[in-house]
Amino acid sequence: MKFLLITKDYPPIPDASGRIVSNIAQCLVRCGHKVDVLARFPEQTEPIEYDSGEIVISFPYSYWEKKLRHFKSGKASFADKLSFKALSMLRKVLLALRIKSFPDSEPIVTKRMTALAKKLAEREGYDCAVAFFRPFSNLAVLGKLSDSFPTMTAVAYIFDLVEQSSRPGYMPVGLYNRLIERGDRRVFESADAVVLPTAARNTKRALYREFAHKILYLEFPTFLPSNDSAVSAVDDGKLRFLYAGTLNTSYRNPVRLLELLDKLARLNDDRRIVLDVYGGGDCFDLMNSFEHADNLEIICHGPVDADTVGEAMKSAHVLVNIANSYKSLVPSKIFELFSKGKPVLNVSTNGDDGSFPYFERYPLAWTFHSEREINTKAASELEAFVAESIGKAVPKELLFEEFGEHTPERVVSTLLKRIEVLHDPCTK
């Protein structure tokens, strides 16, 4: 079959959703399918065939996207930040004027991407198009493709659910809910299948009941066990923690992690504690200004490619997860952490965290729960966990037993079965 995958991010751009799409694309290629990926990049270039077999067609960033990524890179100067704030205010005005198109907040980008996607579909004759959310514009493009190419199977692949905290400040709650409901209904009506994360199974929503026949619940395909030894941390007298992912003051705030490690450092004043942070977000100023013990070192590396993070994980003693504050979001990267077989510190920010059941199945995890106070007792428990866990690794057989459903092969196999049924002329 010929596939068109529509995504915002794709390697080498460091982003969790891009890695998920890459895992799916590569697995489809290994299954013998032809895969084109329409993704956003800083500049538009000629299509590139990756070593893994997929062909990537670039769509250039908008001016806003370039500014936003620079702001989240940790490299923005004071003048850049002021300029970005002014641009953000202007964008809010424009969004308010374009409120009819919401939740598609970039209708001009949608229009241009749709034109390119239609051109590709006419030339290549795709059997199936899969659009990944976020952003909503990808799903809007899919809907227009579905209208123009009715024999092509259209799949909306949704990584996470929209939360109230995503509501723009200028928009009333009632209006926001109505517009989200309208946008989601259009997606469910135009798509032949809608993929939702397994964590959404318990979401009580009339729309999901109405379109239950279209919904396919899938795990994140991010469990990728390697042949590398999990016990390969550098023994230089330092205790190394590593966090990789996007940080955000609203839904993934690192303050509790920083305060906990500060307490740990004060208990171990004869040992240097190092926290390596890889990824973007809006928390660089917060981390750089955080007052901490002299023997706690916080290193912000900014966004880097997946290979660089993978190498850094080898030299870390403990990998770190900061849970989402949104109840319906399970960080896809936790399965990547599990695949390393190393000790994992899980910092919870939500008493109803959807990732709890997964951490309970991982033998080398310690969770610092959201309701706990950050004090010497908590730091001592973390110290004991680290002392007990360093040098240990979860056996690969046990990892596969617990998280095998998160491998790309298992996820793509289930997805393909649904697509093959939908693509059958008798069922289309």
N, C-alpha and C positions, 0 to 999 in steps of 0.2 A: 504494500500500500504506500501511497505518497502522503506524507504529513506536512502540514504547515503549523509550526508552533509560534504563537504570538506572545512575546514577553517584554517586560520593561528592561530587565537586566540579564546579562549572560557573561560567562567568563571570557576574558580575564577580568571584567569588572567585578570587584569583590562584593557580593551581595548574597544573602541566604536564598532568596527566591531564584536568583540566577543559577545557583548551584543545583537546586532542585530540578529546574528545567533542563539543565545540562545532564543530570543523571538520567532523566527520562529520555532525552534525545539520544544519548549514547546507547541506552538499553534498546531503544527502538531500532537503531542501526544494527546492533548485534543480532537482533531478531530478523534481520533481512529487509527492513523497510527503508525507504528513501525519506530523509528528513531535512526540511528547510526550516531555519529559525529566523524569524523577523524580530530583531532586538534593537534597543536603543544604545547608541554609542556617542562619544563626544563629537565625532565627525562621520559623515557618510563616506563609505569606501566601496570598492568593488566587492561582490560576494566572495567569501573566504571559505574554503573547505578545510575544516579542522582535521587533525590527525585521527580523531575518533570517528570521522566519516560524515558528520552532519555539515550542511552548508549554511553559513550564517550571513544573513542579509542585514546590513546596518541601516538604521534610521537615525538621523542626527538629533541630538538633544535640542530642546527649545532653549531660548535664552534663560528662562526661569530655571530650567533643570540644571544648566551649567552653574548658575549662581548658587542654587541650593546645594549641589554636591560640593562646591568649593567651601561653602559655609560649614558643612558637616565633615569636612576633611581634617579639621583641626589646624589648617594652614592659613585660615583667614586672618588678615590683619585687622586692627581696630577700625581702620577706614572701610575695609571690606564688610565688617559687621554692621557698621552704620548704614552703608549702602544697601546691604541686604535687608535690614529692617525697613528702610524706606520702600524698597521694592516690594516687600511683603505687604505693606499697607496698601500700596497701589493695587496689588494683586487681589486683595480682599475686596476692594471697590469693584474691580472687574468681575470677580466671582459673583458679587451681589447683583450686578447688572445682567449676568448670564445665569441667573438662578433657575431659569426654566430648563437648562440642560443638566443641572445637578442630578445625580452624583458624578456625572462626567464633568470634571472641573477643567478640562482642557479640550474643548470642542474643536479648536483649530487643529490641534495635533491629531485628534481622532479623524478628522476629515482627510488630512494628508496621509495618515497611515492606512486608512481605508482605501484610498486611491492606489497606493502601492500594493496593498494586499490583494486587491481585485486584479491588478495587472499581473501579479505573480500567479494567482489562481487561474486566470485565463491562459497563461503560457504553460503552466505546469500540470494543470488538471488534477489538483489535489483530491484525494479520496476523503481526507479528514483534516479539519482545522481545529486546533486546541488553543484557546486563549486563557492566559493565566492572570488572576486577580491577586495583587493589586498592580496597577491602578485600574479604575473602572473603564477607562478609555479602551483598554484591550478587549473588554467584554462588549463594548459598544461596536468596535470594529468587527467582532465575531458576528454580532447580530446583523450587521449590514452585509457581511459575506454570505450568511445563511439565506438572506432574502434574495441575493443575486445568483447564488449557486445552490438551488434546492436539493440537488442530488448529493451534495457534499455533506458528510456528517460533521456536525458542529458540537464541540464539547467545551463547556465553560468549566475551568479548573480553578476552584476558589481555595486559596491557602488559609485564609482567616476570615472571620466574620466581622462585620462593621459594628463598632461599639459606640455608645453615646458619647464617650470621650473624644471620638473622632469628629464630633459636630463642630463646624465653624462657629466661633464665638458670636458672630453677628446674626446667626440663624435661630429663630425660635424652635423649641423642642418639637412642637407639634408639626411644624412645616418640615423640619428635618426628617422626622419619622415618615411623613407622607411621601416625600421625595425619594427616600431610600426604598420604601416599599414599592413605589412606582418603577424605579430603576431595576430593582431585583426582579420584579414581575416580568419586565421586558426580557431580561436575561433568561429566565426560566421558560418563557413562552417561545423564544427564538432558538434556544439550544436544544439539541436532541438528547443530550445528557449533561448533568451538572455534577461535578465532583466536589464533595465537601470533606473537610478533615474529620476523622473519626470522633474527635472531641465534640463535634457538633451534633452527635446523635441525640443527645439529651436536650437539645434546644427546642423549646416548645414554641412553634411558630406556625400559624395557619398556612402560610405559603409553602412550607416544607411538607405539610400534610397533603395539600392540594396537588403538589407535583412530586409526590413520593415515588411515582413510577419512573421519574427521570433521574433521581438522585442515586449516586454511587458514593459510598463512604470509603475513603482510602487513608491509609497511614502515610506519613511523610517518608519518601524514598531516600533517606539520608544515612542509613546504616551501611557503612562501607568498611568492613573489617579489612585490615592490611596485614601483610606478613611481617611488618616491623615489630620488634619487641616492645611491649608496653613499658618495660623497666629499662629506660634509657636516659633518665634524667642526669644532668650534669652534676657531678659531686664537687662543687667549689665552695662548700661551706655555707651557701645561701639556700634559703627555702623559697622555691619559685612557684608562684601561682600564675595561671594564665587565663585570661578572658578573651574570647573572640566573638564579635558580633556588634550589632548596632546598639548604642546606648541612647536613651531618651529620658528627659526629665519627667515626662508624663507617664510612660508605660514601662520603662526599664531603667530605673534610676539606680546608680551605683552607690549611693550614700551609705546604705546599710552595710554593703560589702566593705567599703573603705573604713567605716567605723569599727567593724569587726576585726579587720586585719590590723588596724591601729592598736586595738586591745591586745591582739596576739603579739604584735611587735614589742609592746611594753612588758609582756611577760617573758619575752626572749631577748633581753637587751644585749645578750652576747652573740646573737645570730641575726644576720641581715635577712629581712623578708622582702621579696621582690614581687610586685604585681605587674605583669606585662599585659597591656590592653591593646588588642588589635581590632580595628573597625572604626566606623564613623559615628556621627550623631551630634547632639548638641550639649554634651557634658564635658567638653575639654576644659572650659574655664573652671567648672566645678572641681574637676580632678586636680588641675594645676594649682588651685588656690586652697586645696584641702590641707589643713594643718595636721601634721602627723608626727609620730615618733621619728627620731633621727635614723633609726635602723629600718624604717619602712621606705622602700623605694618604689615609686609609681612611674612606670614608663609607658607613655602613650605613643604607639607606633603609627596610628592612623590606619586608613584603609589600605590593605595589601592583598595580593593574590592568594588563592587557596593553598598553593604549594608552599609559600612562605610561612603561612600559619601552621601547616602540617609539620614542617621542619621544626618550628618553634615548640610545638606540642611535645616533641620528642624529648626536649631538654627541660620540660616543666615537671615538677613533682605532683602538683594538684591542678586539675582543670576546673574552671569555674562556670557555673550557670547562674544568671540572674533571671528569676522567673518574671513573666509578664504580669502586670497589674490587671490586665484584661482577663476576665474569667474564661472567655471562649478561645483564648490564644495559647497554644502549646508551642514553645519554641522548637522549630524544626531542628535546630542545631544540637539538641540534647542527644539525639540518636547518633550524631557524628561524634559527640563526646564519648558516648557509651562504646562506640566501635573501637576506640583507642584502648579500652580495657584498664584505664588509669583511675586513680582516686578522683572523685568529683565532689566539689563543694557546691551545694545548691542553696542559693540565698532566695528565700521566698518573700514576696511582697504582697501576697494575697492569701487570705485564709481559705479560699475556695479555689486554689490553684489546680488547673487541669493536668499539670505535669506530675502531680504527686504519685499517681498509680504507677507511672513509669519508673520514678526514682525508687519506689519501694521494691521494684523487681531487680534493681541494679545493686550488686553486693558491695561495691566500694563507693557508696555515696553517703554523705552526711548533709542533712537539710537543716538550715537555720530558719526556723519558722517565723512568720511575720509577727506573731503576737509576742515573741520573746524579747526581753530587754537585752540590750547590748551591754554586757558587764564582764567582770573577770571570770565568773562561772562559765559563761558562754565561750569565752576565749580559751579557757582551760579544756573544755570539751572538744573544741576544734583542735587544740594542740594534741590531745590524746588521739583523736581520729587520724591526724597526720602521722603521728609517731607509729600508730598501729598499721597504717596503710602504705606508707612509703616502701617501695621495693616489691610490692605485690601487684599482681595483674589478674584480671578476670579471665579464666580460660575461654578460648575462642568457641569451644563447643557449647559452653553455657551461654555465651553472648548470642549465638545463633538460635539457641533454644528459646531465649527470652525475647529477642528482637528481630528474628528472621523475617517477620512480616514487613519490616521497614526497609528491606533491601530493594533496590530499583527493580530487580528481576521479578520479585513477588508482586510489587505494586503494578508494574507495567503489564504483567501477565493478566491480572484481574481487569485492568483497563482495556486491554486488547480484546478480551472476551466480550465486553460490553460493546465496543466499537464494531467488532465483526458482526454482531447481531444487528446493530443499528444500520450498518452499511448494506445489509442484505436488502435487495430491492423489494422483497416481500414484506419487510417490516418498516421500510422508510416511509 
